Amino acid sequence: MVTPELYFDLGSPYAYLAMERADSVLGRSVVLVPVLVGAIFGWRGHGSWALTAERQAGMAEIERRAREYDL
């Protein structure tokens, strides 16, 4: 059986939500693989909403999901 890999950026609140729930959602342990999301943003030509006017709405969404997931 192949162990699932979870790619994450340490500074991403979405990564935190995923990492905290991965074992229970997948039903087994995962291998955590760090990535530099800033480099991915640069390659794709856009950055994080955290540096835009959308920051407040993005943080509210993260907080909503954290409550929903009981984190």
Predicted model as a PDB file, atoms N, CA, C, CB and O in Angstrom, pLDDT in the B-factor column:
MODEL        1                                                                  
ATOM      1  N   MET A   1       0.853  -1.179   0.000  1.00 81.00           N  
ATOM      2  CA  MET A   1       0.000   0.000   0.000  1.00 81.00           C  
ATOM      3  C   MET A   1       0.899   1.244   0.000  1.00 81.00           C  
ATOM      4  CB  MET A   1      -0.971  -0.003   1.236  1.00 81.00           C  
ATOM      5  O   MET A   1       1.852   1.324   0.776  1.00 81.00           O  
ATOM      6  N   VAL A   2       0.600   2.186  -0.850  1.00 86.00           N  
ATOM      7  CA  VAL A   2       1.373   3.417  -0.955  1.00 86.00           C  
ATOM      8  C   VAL A   2       0.913   4.401   0.120  1.00 86.00           C  
ATOM      9  CB  VAL A   2       1.229   4.040  -2.370  1.00 86.00           C  
ATOM     10  O   VAL A   2      -0.286   4.601   0.318  1.00 86.00           O  
ATOM     11  N   THR A   3       1.864   5.005   0.804  1.00 90.00           N  
ATOM     12  CA  THR A   3       1.540   6.015   1.813  1.00 90.00           C  
ATOM     13  C   THR A   3       1.262   7.337   1.114  1.00 90.00           C  
ATOM     14  CB  THR A   3       2.696   6.170   2.850  1.00 90.00           C  
ATOM     15  O   THR A   3       2.082   7.794   0.318  1.00 90.00           O  
ATOM     16  N   PRO A   4       0.116   7.962   1.396  1.00 91.00           N  
ATOM     17  CA  PRO A   4      -0.194   9.243   0.760  1.00 91.00           C  
ATOM     18  C   PRO A   4       0.794  10.324   1.187  1.00 91.00           C  
ATOM     19  CB  PRO A   4      -1.624   9.675   1.101  1.00 91.00           C  
ATOM     20  O   PRO A   4       1.305  10.308   2.307  1.00 91.00           O  
ATOM     21  N   GLU A   5       1.051  11.255   0.284  1.00 93.00           N  
ATOM     22  CA  GLU A   5       1.907  12.395   0.582  1.00 93.00           C  
ATOM     23  C   GLU A   5       1.059  13.661   0.613  1.00 93.00           C  
ATOM     24  CB  GLU A   5       3.051  12.522  -0.459  1.00 93.00           C  
ATOM     25  O   GLU A   5       0.191  13.862  -0.236  1.00 93.00           O  
ATOM     26  N   LEU A   6       1.319  14.499   1.591  1.00 93.00           N  
ATOM     27  CA  LEU A   6       0.632  15.778   1.706  1.00 93.00           C  
ATOM     28  C   LEU A   6       1.671  16.869   1.547  1.00 93.00           C  
ATOM     29  CB  LEU A   6      -0.128  15.908   3.070  1.00 93.00           C  
ATOM     30  O   LEU A   6       2.543  17.035   2.400  1.00 93.00           O  
ATOM     31  N   TYR A   7       1.583  17.605   0.469  1.00 91.00           N  
ATOM     32  CA  TYR A   7       2.483  18.725   0.208  1.00 91.00           C  
ATOM     33  C   TYR A   7       1.931  19.950   0.936  1.00 91.00           C  
ATOM     34  CB  TYR A   7       2.632  18.998  -1.337  1.00 91.00           C  
ATOM     35  O   TYR A   7       0.743  20.258   0.833  1.00 91.00           O  
ATOM     36  N   PHE A   8       2.789  20.635   1.663  1.00 90.00           N  
ATOM     37  CA  PHE A   8       2.314  21.749   2.476  1.00 90.00           C  
ATOM     38  C   PHE A   8       3.357  22.863   2.531  1.00 90.00           C  
ATOM     39  CB  PHE A   8       1.972  21.271   3.894  1.00 90.00           C  
ATOM     40  O   PHE A   8       4.554  22.628   2.367  1.00 90.00           O  
ATOM     41  N   ASP A   9       2.872  24.070   2.764  1.00 89.00           N  
ATOM     42  CA  ASP A   9       3.722  25.207   3.054  1.00 89.00           C  
ATOM     43  C   ASP A   9       3.460  25.581   4.506  1.00 89.00           C  
ATOM     44  CB  ASP A   9       3.447  26.415   2.074  1.00 89.00           C  
ATOM     45  O   ASP A   9       2.312  25.764   4.911  1.00 89.00           O  
ATOM     46  N   LEU A  10       4.510  25.692   5.272  1.00 84.00           N  
ATOM     47  CA  LEU A  10       4.372  25.938   6.709  1.00 84.00           C  
ATOM     48  C   LEU A  10       3.587  27.214   7.016  1.00 84.00           C  
ATOM     49  CB  LEU A  10       5.742  26.022   7.349  1.00 84.00           C  
ATOM     50  O   LEU A  10       2.922  27.296   8.049  1.00 84.00           O  
ATOM     51  N   GLY A  11       3.656  28.197   6.139  1.00 83.00           N  
ATOM     52  CA  GLY A  11       2.973  29.463   6.382  1.00 83.00           C  
ATOM     53  C   GLY A  11       1.533  29.505   5.896  1.00 83.00           C  
ATOM     54  O   GLY A  11       0.872  30.535   6.031  1.00 83.00           O  
ATOM     55  N   SER A  12       1.038  28.419   5.339  1.00 87.00           N  
ATOM     56  CA  SER A  12      -0.313  28.418   4.777  1.00 87.00           C  
ATOM     57  C   SER A  12      -1.350  27.972   5.803  1.00 87.00           C  
ATOM     58  CB  SER A  12      -0.373  27.511   3.554  1.00 87.00           C  
ATOM     59  O   SER A  12      -1.236  26.885   6.369  1.00 87.00           O  
ATOM     60  N   PRO A  13      -2.362  28.809   6.045  1.00 90.00           N  
ATOM     61  CA  PRO A  13      -3.412  28.368   6.962  1.00 90.00           C  
ATOM     62  C   PRO A  13      -4.208  27.196   6.386  1.00 90.00           C  
ATOM     63  CB  PRO A  13      -4.351  29.528   7.281  1.00 90.00           C  
ATOM     64  O   PRO A  13      -4.732  26.380   7.145  1.00 90.00           O  
ATOM     65  N   TYR A  14      -4.307  27.101   5.069  1.00 90.00           N  
ATOM     66  CA  TYR A  14      -4.977  25.956   4.458  1.00 90.00           C  
ATOM     67  C   TYR A  14      -4.194  24.678   4.728  1.00 90.00           C  
ATOM     68  CB  TYR A  14      -5.145  26.170   2.944  1.00 90.00           C  
ATOM     69  O   TYR A  14      -4.783  23.623   4.963  1.00 90.00           O  
ATOM     70  N   ALA A  15      -2.877  24.770   4.694  1.00 91.00           N  
ATOM     71  CA  ALA A  15      -2.043  23.607   4.988  1.00 91.00           C  
ATOM     72  C   ALA A  15      -2.261  23.150   6.419  1.00 91.00           C  
ATOM     73  CB  ALA A  15      -0.562  23.926   4.752  1.00 91.00           C  
ATOM     74  O   ALA A  15      -2.333  21.949   6.682  1.00 91.00           O  
ATOM     75  N   TYR A  16      -2.365  24.082   7.337  1.00 92.00           N  
ATOM     76  CA  TYR A  16      -2.628  23.719   8.733  1.00 92.00           C  
ATOM     77  C   TYR A  16      -3.927  22.925   8.836  1.00 92.00           C  
ATOM     78  CB  TYR A  16      -2.699  24.983   9.623  1.00 92.00           C  
ATOM     79  O   TYR A  16      -3.970  21.877   9.481  1.00 92.00           O  
ATOM     80  N   LEU A  17      -4.983  23.425   8.199  1.00 94.00           N  
ATOM     81  CA  LEU A  17      -6.265  22.733   8.248  1.00 94.00           C  
ATOM     82  C   LEU A  17      -6.152  21.333   7.656  1.00 94.00           C  
ATOM     83  CB  LEU A  17      -7.333  23.536   7.505  1.00 94.00           C  
ATOM     84  O   LEU A  17      -6.710  20.380   8.200  1.00 94.00           O  
ATOM     85  N   ALA A  18      -5.437  21.207   6.555  1.00 92.00           N  
ATOM     86  CA  ALA A  18      -5.279  19.900   5.911  1.00 92.00           C  
ATOM     87  C   ALA A  18      -4.436  18.958   6.757  1.00 92.00           C  
ATOM     88  CB  ALA A  18      -4.646  20.062   4.533  1.00 92.00           C  
ATOM     89  O   ALA A  18      -4.785  17.789   6.920  1.00 92.00           O  
ATOM     90  N   MET A  19      -3.330  19.458   7.296  1.00 92.00           N  
ATOM     91  CA  MET A  19      -2.432  18.611   8.084  1.00 92.00           C  
ATOM     92  C   MET A  19      -3.124  18.097   9.350  1.00 92.00           C  
ATOM     93  CB  MET A  19      -1.157  19.387   8.458  1.00 92.00           C  
ATOM     94  O   MET A  19      -2.933  16.945   9.739  1.00 92.00           O  
ATOM     95  N   GLU A  20      -3.908  18.932   9.975  1.00 93.00           N  
ATOM     96  CA  GLU A  20      -4.592  18.534  11.204  1.00 93.00           C  
ATOM     97  C   GLU A  20      -5.642  17.457  10.955  1.00 93.00           C  
ATOM     98  CB  GLU A  20      -5.242  19.742  11.850  1.00 93.00           C  
ATOM     99  O   GLU A  20      -5.967  16.690  11.862  1.00 93.00           O  
ATOM    100  N   ARG A  21      -6.172  17.390   9.746  1.00 93.00           N  
ATOM    101  CA  ARG A  21      -7.267  16.468   9.455  1.00 93.00           C  
ATOM    102  C   ARG A  21      -6.868  15.297   8.573  1.00 93.00           C  
ATOM    103  CB  ARG A  21      -8.380  17.208   8.805  1.00 93.00           C  
ATOM    104  O   ARG A  21      -7.660  14.371   8.393  1.00 93.00           O  
ATOM    105  N   ALA A  22      -5.679  15.310   8.026  1.00 93.00           N  
ATOM    106  CA  ALA A  22      -5.283  14.335   7.004  1.00 93.00           C  
ATOM    107  C   ALA A  22      -5.456  12.889   7.456  1.00 93.00           C  
ATOM    108  CB  ALA A  22      -3.845  14.565   6.611  1.00 93.00           C  
ATOM    109  O   ALA A  22      -6.066  12.091   6.744  1.00 93.00           O  
ATOM    110  N   ASP A  23      -4.937  12.545   8.612  1.00 92.00           N  
ATOM    111  CA  ASP A  23      -5.014  11.152   9.072  1.00 92.00           C  
ATOM    112  C   ASP A  23      -6.460  10.678   9.200  1.00 92.00           C  
ATOM    113  CB  ASP A  23      -4.300  11.000  10.416  1.00 92.00           C  
ATOM    114  O   ASP A  23      -6.795   9.572   8.777  1.00 92.00           O  
ATOM    115  N   SER A  24      -7.308  11.511   9.780  1.00 92.00           N  
ATOM    116  CA  SER A  24      -8.700  11.092   9.976  1.00 92.00           C  
ATOM    117  C   SER A  24      -9.481  11.072   8.665  1.00 92.00           C  
ATOM    118  CB  SER A  24      -9.392  12.017  10.972  1.00 92.00           C  
ATOM    119  O   SER A  24     -10.340  10.211   8.476  1.00 92.00           O  
ATOM    120  N   VAL A  25      -9.200  11.998   7.764  1.00 91.00           N  
ATOM    121  CA  VAL A  25      -9.900  12.023   6.477  1.00 91.00           C  
ATOM    122  C   VAL A  25      -9.478  10.845   5.610  1.00 91.00           C  
ATOM    123  CB  VAL A  25      -9.630  13.345   5.740  1.00 91.00           C  
ATOM    124  O   VAL A  25     -10.314  10.208   4.970  1.00 91.00           O  
ATOM    125  N   LEU A  26      -8.179  10.557   5.589  1.00 90.00           N  
ATOM    126  CA  LEU A  26      -7.663   9.482   4.737  1.00 90.00           C  
ATOM    127  C   LEU A  26      -7.679   8.114   5.420  1.00 90.00           C  
ATOM    128  CB  LEU A  26      -6.253   9.808   4.306  1.00 90.00           C  
ATOM    129  O   LEU A  26      -7.551   7.083   4.761  1.00 90.00           O  
ATOM    130  N   GLY A  27      -7.837   8.114   6.740  1.00 90.00           N  
ATOM    131  CA  GLY A  27      -7.882   6.848   7.463  1.00 90.00           C  
ATOM    132  C   GLY A  27      -6.526   6.211   7.689  1.00 90.00           C  
ATOM    133  O   GLY A  27      -6.446   5.047   8.079  1.00 90.00           O  
ATOM    134  N   ARG A  28      -5.458   6.958   7.449  1.00 91.00           N  
ATOM    135  CA  ARG A  28      -4.097   6.458   7.706  1.00 91.00           C  
ATOM    136  C   ARG A  28      -3.128   7.626   7.724  1.00 91.00           C  
ATOM    137  CB  ARG A  28      -3.668   5.411   6.634  1.00 91.00           C  
ATOM    138  O   ARG A  28      -3.467   8.741   7.331  1.00 91.00           O  
ATOM    139  N   SER A  29      -1.933   7.355   8.180  1.00 92.00           N  
ATOM    140  CA  SER A  29      -0.914   8.394   8.284  1.00 92.00           C  
ATOM    141  C   SER A  29      -0.440   8.827   6.902  1.00 92.00           C  
ATOM    142  CB  SER A  29       0.271   7.901   9.121  1.00 92.00           C  
ATOM    143  O   SER A  29      -0.486   8.065   5.936  1.00 92.00           O  
ATOM    144  N   VAL A  30       0.016  10.072   6.839  1.00 93.00           N  
ATOM    145  CA  VAL A  30       0.542  10.618   5.593  1.00 93.00           C  
ATOM    146  C   VAL A  30       1.999  11.014   5.782  1.00 93.00           C  
ATOM    147  CB  VAL A  30      -0.296  11.829   5.124  1.00 93.00           C  
ATOM    148  O   VAL A  30       2.461  11.223   6.904  1.00 93.00           O  
ATOM    149  N   VAL A  31       2.705  11.113   4.678  1.00 94.00           N  
ATOM    150  CA  VAL A  31       4.060  11.648   4.677  1.00 94.00           C  
ATOM    151  C   VAL A  31       3.935  13.129   4.356  1.00 94.00           C  
ATOM    152  CB  VAL A  31       4.997  10.897   3.643  1.00 94.00           C  
ATOM    153  O   VAL A  31       3.352  13.500   3.337  1.00 94.00           O  
ATOM    154  N   LEU A  32       4.480  13.977   5.223  1.00 93.00           N  
ATOM    155  CA  LEU A  32       4.429  15.415   4.987  1.00 93.00           C  
ATOM    156  C   LEU A  32       5.608  15.833   4.130  1.00 93.00           C  
ATOM    157  CB  LEU A  32       4.423  16.194   6.318  1.00 93.00           C  
ATOM    158  O   LEU A  32       6.754  15.500   4.433  1.00 93.00           O  
ATOM    159  N   VAL A  33       5.323  16.572   3.045  1.00 94.00           N  
ATOM    160  CA  VAL A  33       6.349  17.017   2.113  1.00 94.00           C  
ATOM    161  C   VAL A  33       6.270  18.538   2.028  1.00 94.00           C  
ATOM    162  CB  VAL A  33       6.171  16.354   0.698  1.00 94.00           C  
ATOM    163  O   VAL A  33       5.315  19.080   1.472  1.00 94.00           O  
ATOM    164  N   PRO A  34       7.273  19.233   2.578  1.00 92.00           N  
ATOM    165  CA  PRO A  34       7.231  20.701   2.539  1.00 92.00           C  
ATOM    166  C   PRO A  34       7.524  21.238   1.136  1.00 92.00           C  
ATOM    167  CB  PRO A  34       8.236  21.286   3.538  1.00 92.00           C  
ATOM    168  O   PRO A  34       8.353  20.696   0.404  1.00 92.00           O  
ATOM    169  N   VAL A  35       6.828  22.307   0.787  1.00 89.00           N  
ATOM    170  CA  VAL A  35       7.067  23.022  -0.462  1.00 89.00           C  
ATOM    171  C   VAL A  35       7.119  24.511  -0.142  1.00 89.00           C  
ATOM    172  CB  VAL A  35       5.957  22.704  -1.529  1.00 89.00           C  
ATOM    173  O   VAL A  35       6.669  24.946   0.918  1.00 89.00           O  
ATOM    174  N   LEU A  36       7.659  25.268  -1.049  1.00 85.00           N  
ATOM    175  CA  LEU A  36       7.718  26.723  -0.904  1.00 85.00           C  
ATOM    176  C   LEU A  36       6.636  27.314  -1.796  1.00 85.00           C  
ATOM    177  CB  LEU A  36       9.142  27.291  -1.278  1.00 85.00           C  
ATOM    178  O   LEU A  36       6.834  27.494  -2.997  1.00 85.00           O  
ATOM    179  N   VAL A  37       5.493  27.614  -1.194  1.00 82.00           N  
ATOM    180  CA  VAL A  37       4.353  28.070  -1.980  1.00 82.00           C  
ATOM    181  C   VAL A  37       4.649  29.402  -2.679  1.00 82.00           C  
ATOM    182  CB  VAL A  37       3.121  28.207  -1.087  1.00 82.00           C  
ATOM    183  O   VAL A  37       4.085  29.679  -3.738  1.00 82.00           O  
ATOM    184  N   GLY A  38       5.514  30.216  -2.107  1.00 78.00           N  
ATOM    185  CA  GLY A  38       5.884  31.474  -2.769  1.00 78.00           C  
ATOM    186  C   GLY A  38       6.496  31.227  -4.132  1.00 78.00           C  
ATOM    187  O   GLY A  38       6.236  31.978  -5.072  1.00 78.00           O  
ATOM    188  N   ALA A  39       7.302  30.189  -4.253  1.00 79.00           N  
ATOM    189  CA  ALA A  39       7.889  29.839  -5.546  1.00 79.00           C  
ATOM    190  C   ALA A  39       6.809  29.384  -6.520  1.00 79.00           C  
ATOM    191  CB  ALA A  39       8.950  28.740  -5.377  1.00 79.00           C  
ATOM    192  O   ALA A  39       6.868  29.701  -7.708  1.00 79.00           O  
ATOM    193  N   ILE A  40       5.832  28.648  -6.025  1.00 77.00           N  
ATOM    194  CA  ILE A  40       4.722  28.205  -6.878  1.00 77.00           C  
ATOM    195  C   ILE A  40       3.910  29.406  -7.339  1.00 77.00           C  
ATOM    196  CB  ILE A  40       3.814  27.198  -6.127  1.00 77.00           C  
ATOM    197  O   ILE A  40       3.534  29.499  -8.507  1.00 77.00           O  
ATOM    198  N   PHE A  41       3.643  30.323  -6.417  1.00 76.00           N  
ATOM    199  CA  PHE A  41       2.935  31.547  -6.802  1.00 76.00           C  
ATOM    200  C   PHE A  41       3.707  32.299  -7.882  1.00 76.00           C  
ATOM    201  CB  PHE A  41       2.717  32.455  -5.577  1.00 76.00           C  
ATOM    202  O   PHE A  41       3.117  32.761  -8.858  1.00 76.00           O  
ATOM    203  N   GLY A  42       5.015  32.423  -7.712  1.00 78.00           N  
ATOM    204  CA  GLY A  42       5.843  33.112  -8.691  1.00 78.00           C  
ATOM    205  C   GLY A  42       5.782  32.440 -10.050  1.00 78.00           C  
ATOM    206  O   GLY A  42       5.691  33.113 -11.076  1.00 78.00           O  
ATOM    207  N   TRP A  43       5.831  31.124 -10.061  1.00 81.00           N  
ATOM    208  CA  TRP A  43       5.762  30.370 -11.309  1.00 81.00           C  
ATOM    209  C   TRP A  43       4.412  30.574 -11.999  1.00 81.00           C  
ATOM    210  CB  TRP A  43       6.001  28.878 -11.044  1.00 81.00           C  
ATOM    211  O   TRP A  43       4.338  30.664 -13.224  1.00 81.00           O  
ATOM    212  N   ARG A  44       3.340  30.647 -11.191  1.00 80.00           N  
ATOM    213  CA  ARG A  44       1.996  30.815 -11.756  1.00 80.00           C  
ATOM    214  C   ARG A  44       1.670  32.271 -12.057  1.00 80.00           C  
ATOM    215  CB  ARG A  44       0.958  30.253 -10.806  1.00 80.00           C  
ATOM    216  O   ARG A  44       0.711  32.554 -12.774  1.00 80.00           O  
ATOM    217  N   GLY A  45       2.463  33.201 -11.516  1.00 79.00           N  
ATOM    218  CA  GLY A  45       2.253  34.614 -11.822  1.00 79.00           C  
ATOM    219  C   GLY A  45       1.287  35.347 -10.912  1.00 79.00           C  
ATOM    220  O   GLY A  45       0.808  36.423 -11.269  1.00 79.00           O  
ATOM    221  N   HIS A  46       0.994  34.801  -9.764  1.00 79.00           N  
ATOM    222  CA  HIS A  46       0.157  35.525  -8.793  1.00 79.00           C  
ATOM    223  C   HIS A  46       0.559  35.120  -7.388  1.00 79.00           C  
ATOM    224  CB  HIS A  46      -1.357  35.242  -9.028  1.00 79.00           C  
ATOM    225  O   HIS A  46       1.219  34.101  -7.184  1.00 79.00           O  
ATOM    226  N   GLY A  47       0.154  35.929  -6.427  1.00 78.00           N  
ATOM    227  CA  GLY A  47       0.540  35.683  -5.045  1.00 78.00           C  
ATOM    228  C   GLY A  47      -0.642  35.369  -4.156  1.00 78.00           C  
ATOM    229  O   GLY A  47      -1.734  35.040  -4.621  1.00 78.00           O  
ATOM    230  N   SER A  48      -0.397  35.478  -2.893  1.00 80.00           N  
ATOM    231  CA  SER A  48      -1.374  35.135  -1.867  1.00 80.00           C  
ATOM    232  C   SER A  48      -2.402  36.241  -1.673  1.00 80.00           C  
ATOM    233  CB  SER A  48      -0.673  34.846  -0.554  1.00 80.00           C  
ATOM    234  O   SER A  48      -2.103  37.422  -1.852  1.00 80.00           O  
ATOM    235  N   TRP A  49      -3.603  35.848  -1.309  1.00 80.00           N  
ATOM    236  CA  TRP A  49      -4.624  36.834  -0.965  1.00 80.00           C  
ATOM    237  C   TRP A  49      -4.256  37.559   0.331  1.00 80.00           C  
ATOM    238  CB  TRP A  49      -6.001  36.156  -0.829  1.00 80.00           C  
ATOM    239  O   TRP A  49      -4.825  38.606   0.640  1.00 80.00           O  
ATOM    240  N   ALA A  50      -3.321  37.011   1.077  1.00 81.00           N  
ATOM    241  CA  ALA A  50      -2.925  37.616   2.356  1.00 81.00           C  
ATOM    242  C   ALA A  50      -2.317  39.002   2.168  1.00 81.00           C  
ATOM    243  CB  ALA A  50      -1.929  36.714   3.079  1.00 81.00           C  
ATOM    244  O   ALA A  50      -2.258  39.791   3.111  1.00 81.00           O  
ATOM    245  N   LEU A  51      -1.869  39.296   0.957  1.00 79.00           N  
ATOM    246  CA  LEU A  51      -1.251  40.596   0.676  1.00 79.00           C  
ATOM    247  C   LEU A  51      -2.161  41.488  -0.148  1.00 79.00           C  
ATOM    248  CB  LEU A  51       0.070  40.405  -0.050  1.00 79.00           C  
ATOM    249  O   LEU A  51      -1.697  42.440  -0.774  1.00 79.00           O  
ATOM    250  N   THR A  52      -3.453  41.188  -0.152  1.00 86.00           N  
ATOM    251  CA  THR A  52      -4.414  41.955  -0.953  1.00 86.00           C  
ATOM    252  C   THR A  52      -5.570  42.447  -0.081  1.00 86.00           C  
ATOM    253  CB  THR A  52      -4.955  41.097  -2.119  1.00 86.00           C  
ATOM    254  O   THR A  52      -5.611  42.206   1.125  1.00 86.00           O  
ATOM    255  N   ALA A  53      -6.486  43.129  -0.714  1.00 91.00           N  
ATOM    256  CA  ALA A  53      -7.696  43.587  -0.023  1.00 91.00           C  
ATOM    257  C   ALA A  53      -8.595  42.410   0.386  1.00 91.00           C  
ATOM    258  CB  ALA A  53      -8.480  44.558  -0.922  1.00 91.00           C  
ATOM    259  O   ALA A  53      -9.524  42.585   1.174  1.00 91.00           O  
ATOM    260  N   GLU A  54      -8.322  41.219  -0.146  1.00 91.00           N  
ATOM    261  CA  GLU A  54      -9.106  40.024   0.177  1.00 91.00           C  
ATOM    262  C   GLU A  54      -8.660  39.352   1.470  1.00 91.00           C  
ATOM    263  CB  GLU A  54      -9.019  39.034  -0.956  1.00 91.00           C  
ATOM    264  O   GLU A  54      -9.234  38.336   1.863  1.00 91.00           O  
ATOM    265  N   ARG A  55      -7.653  39.898   2.134  1.00 92.00           N  
ATOM    266  CA  ARG A  55      -7.102  39.259   3.333  1.00 92.00           C  
ATOM    267  C   ARG A  55      -8.155  39.025   4.406  1.00 92.00           C  
ATOM    268  CB  ARG A  55      -5.984  40.103   3.901  1.00 92.00           C  
ATOM    269  O   ARG A  55      -8.242  37.927   4.957  1.00 92.00           O  
ATOM    270  N   GLN A  56      -8.949  40.031   4.707  1.00 94.00           N  
ATOM    271  CA  GLN A  56      -9.944  39.896   5.774  1.00 94.00           C  
ATOM    272  C   GLN A  56     -10.950  38.789   5.452  1.00 94.00           C  
ATOM    273  CB  GLN A  56     -10.678  41.230   5.991  1.00 94.00           C  
ATOM    274  O   GLN A  56     -11.294  37.992   6.326  1.00 94.00           O  
ATOM    275  N   ALA A  57     -11.421  38.736   4.212  1.00 94.00           N  
ATOM    276  CA  ALA A  57     -12.369  37.698   3.819  1.00 94.00           C  
ATOM    277  C   ALA A  57     -11.704  36.315   3.864  1.00 94.00           C  
ATOM    278  CB  ALA A  57     -12.921  37.983   2.405  1.00 94.00           C  
ATOM    279  O   ALA A  57     -12.327  35.339   4.282  1.00 94.00           O  
ATOM    280  N   GLY A  58     -10.451  36.236   3.439  1.00 92.00           N  
ATOM    281  CA  GLY A  58      -9.724  34.964   3.471  1.00 92.00           C  
ATOM    282  C   GLY A  58      -9.537  34.462   4.889  1.00 92.00           C  
ATOM    283  O   GLY A  58      -9.724  33.275   5.157  1.00 92.00           O  
ATOM    284  N   MET A  59      -9.173  35.347   5.796  1.00 93.00           N  
ATOM    285  CA  MET A  59      -8.989  34.949   7.193  1.00 93.00           C  
ATOM    286  C   MET A  59     -10.310  34.519   7.820  1.00 93.00           C  
ATOM    287  CB  MET A  59      -8.375  36.099   8.000  1.00 93.00           C  
ATOM    288  O   MET A  59     -10.351  33.579   8.613  1.00 93.00           O  
ATOM    289  N   ALA A  60     -11.389  35.211   7.461  1.00 96.00           N  
ATOM    290  CA  ALA A  60     -12.701  34.813   7.971  1.00 96.00           C  
ATOM    291  C   ALA A  60     -13.062  33.410   7.490  1.00 96.00           C  
ATOM    292  CB  ALA A  60     -13.780  35.822   7.532  1.00 96.00           C  
ATOM    293  O   ALA A  60     -13.647  32.627   8.238  1.00 96.00           O  
ATOM    294  N   GLU A  61     -12.716  33.091   6.243  1.00 94.00           N  
ATOM    295  CA  GLU A  61     -12.980  31.751   5.710  1.00 94.00           C  
ATOM    296  C   GLU A  61     -12.161  30.692   6.445  1.00 94.00           C  
ATOM    297  CB  GLU A  61     -12.670  31.704   4.208  1.00 94.00           C  
ATOM    298  O   GLU A  61     -12.674  29.619   6.760  1.00 94.00           O  
ATOM    299  N   ILE A  62     -10.904  30.987   6.714  1.00 94.00           N  
ATOM    300  CA  ILE A  62     -10.052  30.046   7.459  1.00 94.00           C  
ATOM    301  C   ILE A  62     -10.630  29.816   8.856  1.00 94.00           C  
ATOM    302  CB  ILE A  62      -8.590  30.581   7.557  1.00 94.00           C  
ATOM    303  O   ILE A  62     -10.713  28.679   9.320  1.00 94.00           O  
ATOM    304  N   GLU A  63     -11.026  30.894   9.517  1.00 96.00           N  
ATOM    305  CA  GLU A  63     -11.603  30.776  10.861  1.00 96.00           C  
ATOM    306  C   GLU A  63     -12.896  29.972  10.833  1.00 96.00           C  
ATOM    307  CB  GLU A  63     -11.863  32.165  11.459  1.00 96.00           C  
ATOM    308  O   GLU A  63     -13.148  29.172  11.734  1.00 96.00           O  
ATOM    309  N   ARG A  64     -13.710  30.174   9.816  1.00 97.00           N  
ATOM    310  CA  ARG A  64     -14.964  29.427   9.681  1.00 97.00           C  
ATOM    311  C   ARG A  64     -14.677  27.930   9.531  1.00 97.00           C  
ATOM    312  CB  ARG A  64     -15.779  29.944   8.467  1.00 97.00           C  
ATOM    313  O   ARG A  64     -15.308  27.096  10.180  1.00 97.00           O  
ATOM    314  N   ARG A  65     -13.717  27.609   8.664  1.00 96.00           N  
ATOM    315  CA  ARG A  65     -13.381  26.199   8.458  1.00 96.00           C  
ATOM    316  C   ARG A  65     -12.801  25.584   9.726  1.00 96.00           C  
ATOM    317  CB  ARG A  65     -12.388  26.050   7.299  1.00 96.00           C  
ATOM    318  O   ARG A  65     -13.119  24.442  10.057  1.00 96.00           O  
ATOM    319  N   ALA A  66     -11.965  26.315  10.430  1.00 96.00           N  
ATOM    320  CA  ALA A  66     -11.373  25.798  11.668  1.00 96.00           C  
ATOM    321  C   ALA A  66     -12.471  25.484  12.693  1.00 96.00           C  
ATOM    322  CB  ALA A  66     -10.362  26.820  12.256  1.00 96.00           C  
ATOM    323  O   ALA A  66     -12.423  24.450  13.359  1.00 96.00           O  
ATOM    324  N   ARG A  67     -13.444  26.366  12.814  1.00 97.00           N  
ATOM    325  CA  ARG A  67     -14.578  26.093  13.718  1.00 97.00           C  
ATOM    326  C   ARG A  67     -15.342  24.863  13.253  1.00 97.00           C  
ATOM    327  CB  ARG A  67     -15.530  27.312  13.792  1.00 97.00           C  
ATOM    328  O   ARG A  67     -15.686  23.998  14.059  1.00 97.00           O  
ATOM    329  N   GLU A  68     -15.610  24.787  11.945  1.00 96.00           N  
ATOM    330  CA  GLU A  68     -16.367  23.666  11.397  1.00 96.00           C  
ATOM    331  C   GLU A  68     -15.649  22.337  11.639  1.00 96.00           C  
ATOM    332  CB  GLU A  68     -16.602  23.871   9.899  1.00 96.00           C  
ATOM    333  O   GLU A  68     -16.295  21.321  11.894  1.00 96.00           O  
ATOM    334  N   TYR A  69     -14.322  22.342  11.559  1.00 94.00           N  
ATOM    335  CA  TYR A  69     -13.519  21.137  11.756  1.00 94.00           C  
ATOM    336  C   TYR A  69     -13.173  20.910  13.230  1.00 94.00           C  
ATOM    337  CB  TYR A  69     -12.241  21.225  10.934  1.00 94.00           C  
ATOM    338  O   TYR A  69     -12.484  19.948  13.570  1.00 94.00           O  
ATOM    339  N   ASP A  70     -13.653  21.799  14.100  1.00 94.00           N  
ATOM    340  CA  ASP A  70     -13.410  21.716  15.544  1.00 94.00           C  
ATOM    341  C   ASP A  70     -11.904  21.774  15.851  1.00 94.00           C  
ATOM    342  CB  ASP A  70     -14.024  20.413  16.116  1.00 94.00           C  
ATOM    343  O   ASP A  70     -11.394  21.005  16.666  1.00 94.00           O  
ATOM    344  N   LEU A  71     -11.213  22.694  15.185  1.00 91.00           N  
ATOM    345  CA  LEU A  71      -9.783  22.888  15.414  1.00 91.00           C  
ATOM    346  C   LEU A  71      -9.548  24.160  16.202  1.00 91.00           C  
ATOM    347  CB  LEU A  71      -9.018  22.936  14.084  1.00 91.00           C  
ATOM    348  O   LEU A  71      -8.403  24.501  16.497  1.00 91.00           O  
TER     349      LEU A  71                                                      
ENDMDL                                                                          
END                                                                             
